[in-house]
Amino acid sequence: MSTTLQKAITRVLSPLVRLLLRHGVSHGEFSSWAKQAYVAEASTNFGIDGKKPTVSRIAIITGINRKEVKRLLELPAEIEPAIAKHNRALRVVTGWLQDANFHNDNGDPATLSYGSNDDEFNELVRRYGGDVPARALLDELIRVGTVKQDGDNIKLLTSGYIPYESKDAMLDLMATSATDLLETLDYNISDVDNNRLQLSVAYDNVSDDALVEFRILARDKSMVLLRELDEWLKPHDLGAKTASKQKTNRVGLGLYLIEDAGKQEHDSEQ
């Protein structure tokens, strides 16, 4: 194995291992999850001539014995991928933030009525949430701390869908964001002639005061860009109109803040 690849993967794993240790996950438990991921990826992406790989082929390319491969392939699939659930919630909250029909006189997201089929919150969900029941989506938004219900009124508490109150939802969101980024990086390494957009800007000797200012600047500038892109994508999303066999694509742009506090001081101690 390439030494460069080994070093790169070790660096990528570092924040993941930190997360696992924080949640009390042992090396053995992580190894079993990694084994499941190996089998799933081999089964999905490493067939020959478009054919699904056999158990034997998966065993050969992963180094996992055939009996274990067969057992892992027979595990039940996730009933509803977390990404689908979060995408619906994200679309509804984004619509609430951007659609003037759901704003107050000051141009801010309004407190919406809820209680009957033709109320404002139901209309918001119909417009941006597809065929998901409004009650189910409301329960989820309340659970993760994005909205608050006061009688027949629903108030938005955050400037986006960030489920701070639910550790499970935040982990699902982390998995989606990290997977999206790694998928793009892997694609760009595999296809150097047709790269996907991959840009970043970072400096490594920035003061604390400038860091605080940059956080605000990055958030404000990013929100402007994301809202503009959302407005462009919205009419191109087929939603419930998608035919069952029609090929569609998941497309978007992710942004994240780079911040490594005290790195210069940490480096000088090595």
C-alpha positions in Angstrom: 0.0 0.0 0.0 1.2 3.5 -0.8 2.8 5.3 2.2 1.1 8.5 1.0 -2.3 6.8 1.0 -1.7 5.4 4.5 -0.7 8.9 5.8 -3.7 10.6 4.1 -6.2 8.1 5.5 -4.7 8.2 9.0 -5.2 12.0 8.9 -8.8 11.7 7.6 -9.6 9.1 10.4 -8.2 11.3 13.2 -11.3 13.5 13.8 -13.5 10.4 13.3 -11.6 8.5 15.9 -11.9 11.5 18.2 -15.6 11.4 17.8 -15.7 7.6 18.4 -13.7 7.9 21.6 -15.9 10.7 22.8 -18.9 8.3 22.4 -17.1 5.4 24.0 -16.8 3.3 20.8 -14.0 0.8 21.0 -11.6 -0.2 18.2 -13.3 -3.6 18.0 -16.7 -2.1 17.5 -15.4 0.4 14.9 -13.7 -2.5 13.1 -17.1 -4.3 12.8 -18.7 -1.2 11.3 -15.7 -0.8 8.9 -16.2 -4.4 7.8 -19.9 -3.7 7.0 -18.9 -0.6 5.0 -16.3 -2.6 3.0 -18.9 -5.2 2.0 -21.5 -2.5 1.1 -19.1 -0.6 -1.1 -17.8 -3.6 -2.8 -21.3 -4.9 -3.5 -22.4 -1.5 -4.9 -19.4 -0.3 -6.8 -17.1 -3.1 -7.7 -19.0 -5.4 -10.0 -17.6 -6.4 -13.4 -19.2 -5.3 -16.7 -22.1 -3.8 -14.9 -23.0 -7.0 -13.0 -23.5 -7.2 -9.3 -20.5 -8.9 -7.7 -20.8 -12.4 -6.3 -20.1 -13.2 -2.6 -16.8 -14.8 -3.7 -15.7 -11.6 -5.6 -16.6 -9.4 -2.6 -14.6 -11.8 -0.3 -11.6 -11.6 -2.6 -11.4 -7.8 -2.9 -12.2 -7.0 0.7 -10.3 -9.8 2.4 -13.4 -10.8 4.4 -14.3 -14.5 4.4 -17.4 -15.6 2.4 -19.5 -16.5 5.4 -19.1 -13.1 6.9 -19.7 -11.4 3.6 -23.0 -13.3 3.2 -24.1 -12.4 6.7 -23.4 -8.7 6.2 -25.2 -8.7 2.9 -28.3 -10.2 4.6 -28.5 -7.4 7.2 -31.8 -5.4 6.9 -31.5 -2.2 5.0 -32.3 1.1 6.6 -36.0 1.7 6.2 -35.7 5.5 5.7 -32.3 6.9 5.0 -31.5 9.8 7.3 -30.6 11.9 4.4 -34.1 11.9 3.0 -35.6 12.9 6.3 -33.2 15.8 6.8 -33.5 17.0 3.2 -37.3 17.4 3.7 -36.8 19.3 6.9 -34.1 21.4 5.3 -36.3 22.3 2.3 -39.2 23.3 4.6 -37.0 25.5 6.8 -35.2 27.1 3.8 -38.6 27.9 2.3 -39.7 29.5 5.5 -36.6 31.6 5.5 -36.7 32.7 1.9 -40.4 32.7 0.7 -41.9 36.1 1.3 -45.3 34.5 1.6 -44.2 33.1 5.0 -42.6 36.4 6.3 -43.8 39.1 8.5 -44.0 42.8 7.7 -40.3 43.2 8.6 -39.3 40.6 6.1 -38.4 38.0 8.8 -39.8 34.4 9.0 -43.3 34.8 10.4 -44.8 32.8 13.3 -47.1 30.4 11.4 -50.6 29.3 12.3 -51.2 25.6 12.8 -54.4 23.6 13.6 -56.3 23.0 10.3 -55.6 21.7 6.9 -55.5 25.1 5.3 -53.3 26.8 7.9 -50.0 28.5 7.1 -47.7 25.7 8.4 -49.5 23.1 6.4 -49.2 25.3 3.3 -45.5 25.6 3.9 -45.1 21.9 4.2 -47.2 21.2 1.1 -45.1 23.7 -0.9 -41.6 22.5 0.2 -41.9 19.2 2.0 -43.4 17.0 -0.7 -45.9 14.4 0.5 -44.7 14.2 4.1 -47.5 14.9 6.7 -47.2 18.3 8.3 -47.7 16.8 11.8 -44.8 14.4 11.3 -42.5 17.1 10.1 -43.6 19.5 12.9 -42.9 16.8 15.5 -39.4 16.3 14.1 -38.6 20.1 14.0 -39.8 20.4 17.6 -37.7 17.4 18.6 -34.5 18.8 17.2 -35.1 22.3 18.6 -35.6 24.1 15.2 -39.2 25.3 16.0 -41.4 25.9 19.0 -45.1 25.3 19.2 -47.2 27.7 21.3 -50.8 26.6 21.0 -51.8 27.1 17.4 -48.6 29.1 16.5 -45.3 27.7 15.2 -42.2 29.8 15.6 -38.9 29.3 13.9 -36.0 29.4 16.5 -33.0 29.1 14.2 -31.6 30.6 11.0 -31.5 27.2 9.3 -32.1 23.5 9.9 -29.5 22.8 12.6 -30.8 20.1 15.0 -28.8 21.2 18.1 -31.2 19.6 20.5 -30.9 16.1 19.1 -27.5 14.3 19.2 -28.8 11.6 16.9 -30.0 14.2 14.3 -26.7 16.0 14.5 -24.8 12.7 14.0 -27.0 12.0 10.9 -26.3 15.5 9.6 -22.5 15.1 10.2 -22.6 11.8 8.3 -24.4 13.4 5.4 -22.0 16.4 5.2 -18.8 14.4 5.7 -19.9 11.8 3.1 -20.7 14.5 0.6 -17.3 16.1 1.0 -15.4 12.8 0.8 -17.4 11.7 -2.3 -16.3 14.8 -4.1 -12.7 14.4 -3.0 -12.6 10.7 -4.1 -14.2 11.7 -7.4 -11.6 14.3 -8.0 -8.7 11.9 -7.3 -10.3 9.3 -9.6 -11.2 11.6 -12.5 -8.6 14.3 -12.8 -9.9 15.5 -16.2 -13.5 16.2 -15.1 -13.2 17.6 -11.5 -16.1 18.7 -9.4 -15.9 22.1 -7.7 -13.5 21.9 -4.7 -12.4 25.2 -3.3 -11.2 26.5 0.0 -9.4 29.4 1.6 -7.4 29.3 4.9 -4.6 31.1 6.7 -2.8 29.6 9.6 -1.7 32.6 11.7 -4.9 34.6 12.4 -5.6 36.5 15.6 -8.5 35.7 17.9 -10.2 39.0 17.1 -9.9 38.4 13.4 -11.3 34.9 13.9 -14.4 36.2 15.4 -14.9 38.8 12.6 -14.2 36.1 10.0 -16.9 33.8 11.5 -19.5 36.5 11.0 -18.3 37.5 7.5 -18.2 33.8 6.4 -21.6 33.1 7.7 -23.2 36.2 6.1 -21.5 35.8 2.7 -22.3 32.1 2.7 -26.0 32.6 3.4 -26.3 35.0 0.5 -24.7 32.5 -1.8 -26.7 29.5 -0.5 -30.0 31.4 -0.8 -29.2 32.4 -4.4 -28.3 28.7 -5.3 -31.5 27.5 -3.5 -33.6 29.9 -5.6 -32.0 28.5 -8.7 -32.4 24.9 -7.7 -36.0 25.1 -6.4 -37.7 25.2 -9.8 -35.5 22.4 -11.1 -36.4 20.0 -8.3 -39.0 17.6 -9.6 -40.2 16.6 -6.2 -43.4 14.5 -6.2 -43.7 14.9 -10.0 -40.8 12.4 -10.5 -41.8 9.3 -12.3 -40.8 6.1 -10.5 -38.2 5.1 -13.2 -37.0 8.5 -14.1 -33.3 9.1 -13.4 -32.7 12.1 -11.2 -29.6 13.6 -9.5 -28.9 14.8 -6.0 -27.0 18.1 -6.5 -26.0 21.0 -4.3 -23.1 22.9 -2.7 -21.8 22.5 0.9 -19.9 25.1 2.9 -18.0 24.7 6.2 -15.9 26.8 8.4 -12.2 25.9 8.8 -11.1 26.7 12.4 -8.2 25.1 14.3 -7.8 27.1 17.5 -4.4 27.6 18.9 -2.6 25.7 16.1 0.5 27.8 16.0 1.0 27.4 19.8 0.3 23.7 19.5 2.8 23.3 16.6 5.6 25.1 18.6 5.3 22.5 21.4 6.2 19.6 19.1 
